[in-house]
Amino acid sequence: MVMIRTCLVMIFSGVSWLAFSQQDPVLMRVNGKDVLRSEFEYYYNKDAASFASGYVAPEKYAEKFVDFKLKVSAAETAGLDTALSFREKVENYRNRLIKSYLTDTAVIENEARRLYDKMKAGHHAGRVRVSHIFKYLPQNVSGHALRKAVAGMDSIYEYLRRNQTPEAFDACVKRFSDEKQPFWVSWLQMPVEFENVAFELSAGEVSQPFFTPQGIHIVKVIERMEMPSFDDVKNGMEVCRAYRHGTDWGVEAQVEKLKKEYGYAPDKTGMDELIRTGQTKRTLFTLAGKSYTGNDFICFAVAYPAGIRRQLDAFVMKTVLDYENVCLERKYPELRYQVEEYRNRLLLDKITGQEIQKRIESDEAGLQTYFEKHRSDYQWREQRYKGIVLHGVSKRIVKQARKFLKSLPEEEWKDAIRLTFNAGAQPQIQAEQGTFASGDNVYVDDLVFKGKDAAPMVSFPFTAVLGKKVKAPDDYREVKDRVVTDYRNCLEKQWITRLRTSAKVEINQEVLKTVNNH
């Protein structure tokens, strides 16, 4: 029987732990919080793909899972889950996930296919590139202004009918139109009045004047493109349709299903009174045993300006979706665990940053101490060259630089080169300083490790080196990436030890044996 190390672990048999008899029994308790078998399986199965050795037994994974839970518990104790920005991130993530639960995807697919086939069979297939002569008309346009605009467009159309050249149309666009640039139109992008005209025209054809909610137009089709594949356009079709009509195929269908599931029952008397008088105190409908009245409707209608019937339909839809939203995690454990995992991962990142990452970033002394204590772990298999490579404009300059640097500490070498030999307009020395393994630098290979001859640099053809061969780094910064990784692992082990020492963890080994096997 595997025990979780360095913390109090209590083992219960399946008989003594009543939860075991449940369909989804409690597998463990971490600091008093229950972990159901389904939750453990969610993490275990999701992490299985990342197991380096292929298969990891649930008993072994349980140790890693307990560490994870203890860190999250520490973050909660520190209040990291109470920050407004944190709660907003979790809520936004959940909102992105729940869309698929509040829509009937099969209906969306079928309706999009039906519309696509209709478009393809008619003139609305594909896209058209258009130019138009357009005059904007406000909704409150006066009769005189309207008649003037119509007369002007009729006059332009007569001119174009007599002068059927591209130049004539372009000149009218430039002179008279409120919109000058051509543009592409796909179905469900423009007002239906515009599309009905534009998609009926052949390339080069010009329409008669016509109205849309924006104004009056004369349209010319410049070119047409074939219809893309269904897979390429199906998502955009639903978005455009919902934007135009204010409804969503999938949401409407899902609401109808939910009405049946939750026992939606409209009250005809209350609804009729509301539609007739604009207000009522009566019950409008019941949902899941709860009554929704005219007072509830008024609170909604204030923020939803529209006609009374449209307001009522929207109120019913919102009420059904709001109720389903509350029930989602209970109905769909997978959603609950997805949101909870996202929340826990955020907390893990935050608490790890506080406990480890911030310390590493500011603990130079700790890194050096760790390096000194574990210096033997950083021995190199082959000697390296620690020093500087000097490329100069002349042999004399390189010799002077090398002699000058010998009298200075290594950490001052680069500044000395910059201030002494490269202070003028023309640099005299180009330097490369570091710790070089064989193969890292062709000049070190040539002059130190006796490799192939290195070709001189064009502007700095004379080269010399200054330094020494070493078997191991003298300073942790020479192998900083490795030291930081090892130090982080060391700090994490110490942190886990502290968490386990003060934690209470109970594991039902009998339930653990049933993971993915029930």
C-alpha positions as CSV (number, residue, x, y, z in Angstrom):
1,M,0.0,0.0,0.0
2,V,1.5,3.3,-1.1
3,M,1.4,6.1,1.4
4,I,1.7,9.7,0.5
5,R,4.9,11.0,2.1
6,T,5.6,13.7,4.7
7,C,1.9,14.4,5.6
8,L,-0.8,12.8,7.7
9,V,-2.6,10.2,5.6
10,M,-5.6,8.3,6.8
11,I,-6.6,5.1,5.0
12,F,-10.2,3.9,5.1
13,S,-11.6,0.7,3.7
14,G,-14.5,0.7,1.3
15,V,-16.8,-0.5,4.0
16,S,-16.1,2.2,6.5
17,W,-16.1,5.1,4.0
18,L,-19.8,5.5,3.1
19,A,-19.0,7.6,0.1
20,F,-17.6,4.5,-1.6
21,S,-21.1,3.3,-2.1
22,Q,-22.0,6.3,-4.1
23,Q,-21.9,6.3,-7.9
24,D,-19.2,9.0,-7.8
25,P,-17.4,8.3,-4.5
26,V,-15.0,10.5,-2.6
27,L,-11.5,9.4,-3.5
28,M,-9.5,11.7,-1.2
29,R,-9.9,14.7,1.1
30,V,-7.2,17.4,1.0
31,N,-7.3,19.8,4.0
32,G,-11.0,18.9,4.5
33,K,-12.1,19.3,0.9
34,D,-13.5,16.3,-0.9
35,V,-12.1,15.1,-4.2
36,L,-14.5,12.9,-6.1
37,R,-13.3,10.0,-8.2
38,S,-14.6,11.8,-11.4
39,E,-12.5,14.8,-10.6
40,F,-9.4,12.8,-10.1
41,E,-10.1,10.9,-13.3
42,Y,-10.5,14.1,-15.2
43,Y,-7.0,15.3,-14.3
44,Y,-5.4,11.9,-14.6
45,N,-6.8,11.2,-18.0
46,K,-6.0,14.7,-19.3
47,D,-2.4,14.5,-18.0
48,A,-1.9,10.9,-19.3
49,A,-0.8,12.2,-22.8
50,S,2.1,14.1,-21.2
51,F,3.4,11.2,-19.1
52,A,7.1,10.9,-20.2
53,S,7.2,7.2,-19.6
54,G,3.9,6.4,-21.2
55,Y,1.8,4.9,-18.4
56,V,1.7,6.2,-14.8
57,A,-0.3,4.2,-12.2
58,P,-3.1,6.1,-10.5
59,E,-1.4,5.4,-7.1
60,K,1.7,7.2,-8.3
61,Y,-0.2,10.0,-10.0
62,A,-2.0,10.6,-6.7
63,E,1.2,11.9,-5.1
64,K,1.5,14.5,-7.9
65,F,-2.2,15.4,-7.6
66,V,-2.0,15.9,-3.9
67,D,1.0,18.3,-4.4
68,F,-1.2,20.2,-6.9
69,K,-4.1,20.4,-4.5
70,L,-1.9,21.6,-1.6
71,K,-0.5,24.4,-3.7
72,V,-4.0,25.5,-4.8
73,S,-5.1,25.4,-1.1
74,A,-2.1,27.6,-0.2
75,A,-3.2,30.1,-2.9
76,E,-6.7,30.2,-1.5
77,T,-5.4,30.6,2.0
78,A,-3.4,33.6,0.7
79,G,-6.6,35.1,-0.7
80,L,-5.4,35.0,-4.3
81,D,-8.8,33.8,-5.5
82,T,-10.5,36.9,-4.2
83,A,-8.9,39.4,-6.5
84,L,-11.4,41.0,-8.9
85,S,-9.1,40.5,-11.9
86,F,-8.8,36.8,-11.1
87,R,-12.6,36.3,-10.8
88,E,-13.1,38.1,-14.1
89,K,-10.6,35.9,-15.9
90,V,-12.4,32.8,-14.6
91,E,-15.8,34.2,-15.5
92,N,-14.7,35.1,-19.0
93,Y,-13.3,31.7,-19.5
94,R,-16.5,30.1,-18.4
95,N,-18.6,32.3,-20.7
96,R,-16.5,31.2,-23.7
97,L,-17.1,27.5,-22.8
98,I,-20.8,27.7,-22.1
99,K,-21.8,28.9,-25.6
100,S,-21.7,25.3,-26.9
101,Y,-23.9,24.2,-24.0
102,L,-26.5,26.8,-24.8
103,T,-26.8,26.1,-28.5
104,D,-28.0,23.2,-30.5
105,T,-25.1,22.6,-32.8
106,A,-27.0,20.1,-35.0
107,V,-29.6,22.7,-35.8
108,I,-27.0,25.3,-36.6
109,E,-25.3,22.8,-39.0
110,N,-28.6,21.8,-40.7
111,E,-29.9,25.4,-41.1
112,A,-26.5,26.6,-42.4
113,R,-26.5,23.8,-45.0
114,R,-30.1,24.6,-46.0
115,L,-29.2,28.3,-46.5
116,Y,-26.0,27.5,-48.3
117,D,-27.8,25.2,-50.8
118,K,-30.4,28.0,-51.3
119,M,-27.7,30.5,-51.9
120,K,-25.8,28.2,-54.3
121,A,-28.9,27.4,-56.3
122,G,-29.8,31.1,-56.7
123,H,-28.0,34.3,-57.7
124,H,-26.8,34.8,-54.2
125,A,-23.9,32.4,-54.6
126,G,-20.4,33.6,-54.0
127,R,-19.4,37.2,-53.7
128,V,-19.8,40.3,-55.9
129,R,-17.5,43.3,-56.1
130,V,-19.6,46.4,-56.5
131,S,-19.3,50.2,-56.9
132,H,-22.3,52.3,-56.3
133,I,-23.6,55.9,-56.5
134,F,-25.1,56.4,-53.0
135,K,-26.9,59.2,-51.3
136,Y,-27.4,58.9,-47.6
137,L,-31.0,59.6,-46.4
138,P,-31.7,60.1,-42.7
139,Q,-34.7,58.3,-41.2
140,N,-36.5,61.7,-40.6
141,V,-35.8,63.0,-44.2
142,S,-38.3,65.6,-45.3
143,G,-40.6,65.1,-48.2
144,H,-38.9,67.8,-50.2
145,A,-35.4,66.4,-49.6
146,L,-36.6,62.9,-50.5
147,R,-38.1,64.1,-53.8
148,K,-35.0,66.0,-54.6
149,A,-32.8,63.0,-54.0
150,V,-35.0,60.7,-56.1
151,A,-35.0,63.2,-59.0
152,G,-31.3,63.6,-58.8
153,M,-30.7,59.8,-58.9
154,D,-33.2,59.4,-61.8
155,S,-31.3,62.0,-63.7
156,I,-28.0,60.3,-63.1
157,Y,-29.5,56.9,-64.2
158,E,-30.7,58.5,-67.5
159,Y,-27.3,59.8,-68.1
160,L,-25.7,56.4,-67.5
161,R,-28.3,54.7,-69.7
162,R,-27.1,57.0,-72.6
163,N,-23.4,56.7,-71.7
164,Q,-22.8,53.0,-70.9
165,T,-19.0,53.2,-70.4
166,P,-17.0,52.4,-67.3
167,E,-15.5,55.9,-67.3
168,A,-19.0,57.5,-67.2
169,F,-20.0,55.4,-64.1
170,D,-16.7,56.1,-62.4
171,A,-17.1,59.8,-63.0
172,C,-20.6,59.8,-61.4
173,V,-19.3,57.9,-58.4
174,K,-16.5,60.4,-57.9
175,R,-18.8,63.4,-58.3
176,F,-22.1,62.4,-56.7
177,S,-21.7,59.4,-54.4
178,D,-21.3,59.6,-50.6
179,E,-19.2,56.4,-50.8
180,K,-16.3,56.4,-53.4
181,Q,-14.6,53.0,-53.0
182,P,-15.6,49.7,-54.5
183,F,-16.2,46.8,-52.1
184,W,-17.0,43.1,-51.9
185,V,-20.4,41.9,-50.8
186,S,-21.3,38.4,-49.5
187,W,-24.8,37.4,-48.7
188,L,-26.0,38.4,-45.2
189,Q,-23.5,41.2,-45.0
190,M,-25.5,44.1,-46.4
191,P,-29.2,45.1,-46.1
192,V,-31.4,42.5,-47.9
193,E,-32.7,45.2,-50.3
194,F,-29.1,45.9,-51.4
195,E,-28.3,42.2,-51.8
196,N,-31.4,41.4,-53.7
197,V,-30.4,43.9,-56.4
198,A,-26.6,43.4,-56.4
199,F,-26.7,39.6,-56.7
200,E,-29.2,39.7,-59.6
201,L,-26.7,41.8,-61.8
202,S,-24.2,40.3,-64.1
203,A,-20.6,41.7,-64.2
204,G,-20.6,45.1,-65.8
205,E,-24.4,45.6,-65.4
206,V,-25.9,48.7,-63.7
207,S,-29.1,48.8,-61.6
208,Q,-31.9,51.2,-61.6
209,P,-32.1,53.5,-58.5
210,F,-33.4,51.7,-55.4
211,F,-33.9,52.3,-51.7
212,T,-32.3,50.6,-48.6
213,P,-32.7,51.7,-44.9
214,Q,-29.5,53.7,-45.5
215,G,-30.5,55.7,-48.5
216,I,-30.8,55.5,-52.3
217,H,-28.4,53.6,-54.6
218,I,-27.4,52.9,-58.2
219,V,-25.2,49.7,-58.2
220,K,-22.7,48.4,-60.7
221,V,-21.3,44.9,-60.4
222,I,-17.6,44.9,-61.2
223,E,-16.9,41.2,-60.9
224,R,-18.3,38.0,-59.3
225,M,-16.6,35.2,-57.5
226,E,-17.8,31.6,-57.1
227,M,-19.3,30.3,-53.9
228,P,-16.6,29.0,-51.3
229,S,-17.0,25.5,-49.8
230,F,-19.6,25.0,-47.1
231,D,-17.0,24.3,-44.5
232,D,-15.3,27.6,-45.3
233,V,-18.4,29.7,-44.8
234,K,-20.8,27.9,-42.4
235,N,-19.6,29.6,-39.2
236,G,-19.7,33.1,-40.7
237,M,-23.2,32.5,-42.1
238,E,-24.7,31.9,-38.7
239,V,-22.9,35.0,-37.3
240,C,-24.2,37.2,-40.1
241,R,-27.7,35.8,-39.9
242,A,-27.9,36.4,-36.1
243,Y,-26.6,39.9,-36.6
244,R,-29.3,40.7,-39.2
245,H,-32.2,39.0,-37.5
246,G,-31.2,39.3,-33.9
247,T,-31.6,35.6,-33.3
248,D,-29.5,32.5,-33.4
249,W,-30.6,29.2,-35.0
250,G,-28.9,27.1,-32.4
251,V,-29.9,29.1,-29.4
252,E,-33.6,29.2,-30.4
253,A,-33.6,25.4,-30.9
254,Q,-31.9,24.8,-27.6
255,V,-34.3,27.1,-25.7
256,E,-37.2,25.0,-27.1
257,K,-35.6,21.9,-25.8
258,L,-35.0,23.5,-22.4
259,K,-38.6,24.7,-22.2
260,K,-39.7,21.0,-22.3
261,E,-37.0,19.9,-19.9
262,Y,-37.9,22.5,-17.2
263,G,-41.7,22.4,-17.6
264,Y,-42.2,25.8,-19.2
265,A,-45.9,26.7,-19.0
266,P,-47.1,30.1,-20.4
267,D,-50.0,31.8,-18.7
268,K,-52.2,33.1,-21.6
269,T,-54.2,35.5,-19.4
270,G,-51.1,37.3,-18.1
271,M,-49.4,37.4,-21.5
272,D,-52.5,38.7,-23.3
273,E,-52.9,41.5,-20.7
274,L,-49.2,42.5,-21.1
275,I,-49.5,42.6,-24.9
276,R,-52.8,44.5,-24.8
277,T,-51.9,47.1,-22.1
278,G,-48.1,47.1,-21.9
279,Q,-48.1,46.0,-18.3
280,T,-49.4,43.4,-15.9
281,K,-48.9,42.0,-12.4
282,R,-50.1,38.6,-13.4
283,T,-47.9,35.5,-13.9
284,L,-46.6,35.4,-17.4
285,F,-45.2,31.8,-17.3
286,T,-43.7,29.2,-15.0
287,L,-40.3,27.5,-15.4
288,A,-39.0,24.7,-13.2
289,G,-41.8,25.4,-10.8
290,K,-41.1,29.1,-10.4
291,S,-43.5,31.9,-11.5
292,Y,-42.3,34.9,-13.5
293,T,-44.6,37.9,-13.4
294,G,-45.1,41.2,-15.1
295,N,-42.9,42.8,-12.5
296,D,-40.0,40.6,-13.5
297,F,-40.7,41.5,-17.1
298,I,-40.6,45.3,-16.4
299,C,-37.1,45.0,-14.9
300,F,-35.9,43.3,-18.1
301,A,-37.8,45.5,-20.6
302,V,-36.2,48.7,-19.2
303,A,-32.8,47.5,-20.6
304,Y,-34.2,46.0,-23.8
305,P,-36.0,48.7,-25.9
306,A,-38.2,47.0,-28.5
307,G,-41.8,46.2,-29.3
308,I,-43.7,44.5,-26.5
309,R,-44.0,41.2,-28.3
310,R,-40.3,41.1,-29.1
311,Q,-39.5,42.1,-25.5
312,L,-41.7,39.3,-24.2
313,D,-40.0,36.7,-26.5
314,A,-36.6,37.9,-25.5
315,F,-37.6,37.8,-21.8
316,V,-38.7,34.2,-22.0
317,M,-35.5,33.2,-23.9
318,K,-33.3,35.0,-21.4
319,T,-35.1,33.4,-18.4
320,V,-34.7,29.9,-19.8
321,L,-31.0,30.5,-20.7
322,D,-30.3,32.0,-17.3
323,Y,-31.8,29.0,-15.5
324,E,-29.9,26.6,-17.7
325,N,-26.7,28.6,-17.0
326,V,-27.2,28.0,-13.2
327,C,-27.7,24.3,-13.8
328,L,-24.8,23.7,-16.3
329,E,-22.1,22.5,-13.8
330,R,-24.5,20.1,-12.2
331,K,-25.7,18.7,-15.5
332,Y,-22.3,18.6,-17.1
333,P,-19.4,17.6,-14.7
334,E,-17.0,18.0,-17.6
335,L,-17.7,21.7,-17.8
336,R,-17.4,22.0,-14.0
337,Y,-14.0,20.4,-14.1
338,Q,-12.8,22.5,-17.1
339,V,-13.6,25.7,-15.3
340,E,-12.2,24.5,-12.0
341,E,-9.0,23.4,-13.7
342,Y,-8.6,26.8,-15.4
343,R,-9.2,28.4,-12.0
344,N,-6.8,26.1,-10.2
345,R,-4.1,26.5,-12.9
346,L,-4.3,30.3,-12.5
347,L,-4.0,30.0,-8.7
348,L,-1.0,27.6,-9.1
349,D,0.8,30.1,-11.4
350,K,0.2,32.9,-9.0
351,I,1.2,31.1,-5.8
352,T,4.3,29.6,-7.6
353,G,5.3,33.0,-8.7
354,Q,5.1,34.3,-5.1
355,E,6.8,31.3,-3.5
356,I,9.5,30.5,-6.0
357,Q,9.8,32.7,-9.2
358,K,10.1,36.0,-7.4
359,R,12.6,34.6,-5.0
360,I,14.8,33.2,-7.8
361,E,14.7,36.6,-9.7
362,S,16.1,38.4,-6.6
363,D,18.1,35.8,-4.9
364,E,21.6,36.0,-6.5
365,A,23.2,34.9,-3.2
366,G,21.0,31.9,-3.0
367,L,21.9,30.9,-6.6
368,Q,25.6,31.2,-5.9
369,T,25.3,29.3,-2.6
370,Y,23.4,26.5,-4.3
371,F,26.0,26.4,-7.1
372,E,28.9,26.2,-4.5
373,K,27.2,23.4,-2.6
374,H,26.5,21.4,-5.8
375,R,29.6,22.5,-7.8
376,S,30.5,18.9,-8.7
377,D,27.2,18.6,-10.6
378,Y,28.3,21.1,-13.1
379,Q,31.7,19.6,-14.1
380,W,32.2,19.5,-17.8
381,R,33.0,16.2,-19.6
382,E,35.6,18.1,-21.7
383,Q,37.7,21.1,-20.9
384,R,36.5,24.5,-22.0
385,Y,38.2,27.8,-22.7
386,K,37.3,30.7,-20.5
387,G,38.5,34.0,-21.8
388,I,38.3,36.5,-24.6
389,V,38.9,36.5,-28.4
390,L,40.4,39.7,-29.7
391,H,40.1,40.7,-33.4
392,G,42.2,43.8,-34.3
393,V,42.9,46.0,-37.2
394,S,46.7,45.4,-36.8
395,K,48.9,42.9,-35.1
396,R,50.3,45.6,-32.9
397,I,46.9,46.7,-31.6
398,V,45.9,43.1,-30.7
399,K,49.2,42.6,-28.9
400,Q,48.7,45.9,-26.9
401,A,45.1,44.9,-26.0
402,R,46.1,41.5,-24.8
403,K,48.9,42.9,-22.6
404,F,46.6,45.6,-21.2
405,L,43.8,43.1,-20.3
406,K,46.2,40.8,-18.4
407,S,46.5,43.4,-15.7
408,L,42.7,43.7,-15.2
409,P,40.0,41.5,-13.7
410,E,38.0,39.5,-16.3
411,E,34.7,41.4,-15.5
412,E,36.4,44.6,-16.6
413,W,37.7,43.4,-19.9
414,K,34.8,44.4,-22.2
415,D,34.6,47.9,-20.7
416,A,38.3,48.3,-21.0
417,I,38.2,47.5,-24.7
418,R,35.3,49.8,-25.3
419,L,36.9,52.8,-23.5
420,T,40.5,52.3,-24.5
421,F,40.6,50.9,-28.0
422,N,37.1,51.7,-29.4
423,A,36.5,55.2,-28.1
424,G,37.2,56.8,-31.4
425,A,35.2,57.0,-34.6
426,Q,36.9,53.8,-36.0
427,P,36.9,50.8,-33.6
428,Q,40.2,49.1,-33.3
429,I,39.2,45.8,-31.6
430,Q,36.2,43.5,-31.8
431,A,36.0,41.2,-28.8
432,E,34.1,38.0,-27.9
433,Q,34.2,37.0,-24.2
434,G,32.8,33.9,-22.6
435,T,33.3,30.2,-21.8
436,F,33.7,28.3,-25.1
437,A,33.4,24.5,-25.6
438,S,35.0,22.9,-28.6
439,G,32.9,23.9,-31.6
440,D,31.5,27.1,-30.1
441,N,33.9,29.5,-31.7
442,V,36.1,28.8,-34.8
443,Y,38.9,31.0,-33.5
444,V,39.0,29.3,-30.2
445,D,39.0,26.0,-32.0
446,D,41.9,27.1,-34.1
447,L,44.1,28.8,-31.5
448,V,43.2,26.7,-28.3
449,F,41.8,23.4,-29.3
450,K,44.0,23.1,-32.5
451,G,41.1,22.7,-34.8
452,K,40.9,23.8,-38.4
453,D,42.5,27.1,-39.5
454,A,39.9,29.9,-39.1
455,A,39.6,32.5,-41.9
456,P,40.6,36.1,-40.7
457,M,37.8,38.6,-40.3
458,V,37.7,41.1,-43.1
459,S,37.9,44.3,-41.1
460,F,39.7,42.9,-38.1
461,P,42.1,40.3,-39.7
462,F,44.5,39.8,-36.7
463,T,43.3,37.5,-33.9
464,A,44.6,36.5,-30.4
465,V,43.0,34.9,-27.4
466,L,43.5,35.5,-23.6
467,G,42.2,33.1,-21.0
468,K,42.6,29.6,-19.7
469,K,41.3,26.1,-20.1
470,V,39.0,25.1,-17.3
471,K,37.3,21.8,-16.2
472,A,34.3,23.4,-14.5
473,P,32.6,26.9,-14.2
474,D,34.0,29.2,-11.5
475,D,30.7,31.2,-11.2
476,Y,27.1,30.1,-11.4
477,R,26.4,32.6,-14.1
478,E,28.5,30.5,-16.6
479,V,25.8,27.8,-16.3
480,K,23.0,30.0,-15.1
481,D,20.2,28.3,-16.9
482,R,21.0,24.9,-15.4
483,V,21.5,26.4,-11.9
484,V,18.2,28.3,-12.0
485,T,16.4,25.2,-13.1
486,D,18.0,23.1,-10.4
487,Y,17.5,25.8,-7.7
488,R,13.9,26.1,-8.7
489,N,13.4,22.4,-8.3
490,C,15.1,22.5,-4.9
491,L,12.9,25.4,-3.7
492,E,9.8,23.6,-4.9
493,K,10.7,20.4,-3.0
494,Q,11.3,22.5,0.2
495,W,7.9,24.2,-0.4
496,I,6.1,20.9,-0.9
497,T,7.7,19.6,2.3
498,R,6.4,22.5,4.3
499,L,2.9,22.1,2.8
500,R,2.8,18.4,3.5
501,T,4.0,18.9,7.1
502,S,1.0,21.0,8.0
503,A,-1.6,19.3,5.7
504,K,-4.2,16.6,6.3
505,V,-4.7,14.3,3.4
506,E,-7.0,11.2,3.5
507,I,-7.0,8.8,0.6
508,N,-9.4,5.9,0.0
509,Q,-7.2,3.3,-1.5
510,E,-10.1,1.1,-2.4
511,V,-11.6,3.8,-4.5
512,L,-8.2,4.7,-6.0
513,K,-8.1,1.1,-7.3
514,T,-11.3,1.7,-9.3
515,V,-10.0,4.7,-11.3
516,N,-10.9,4.2,-14.9
517,N,-12.2,0.7,-13.9
518,H,-15.9,1.0,-12.8
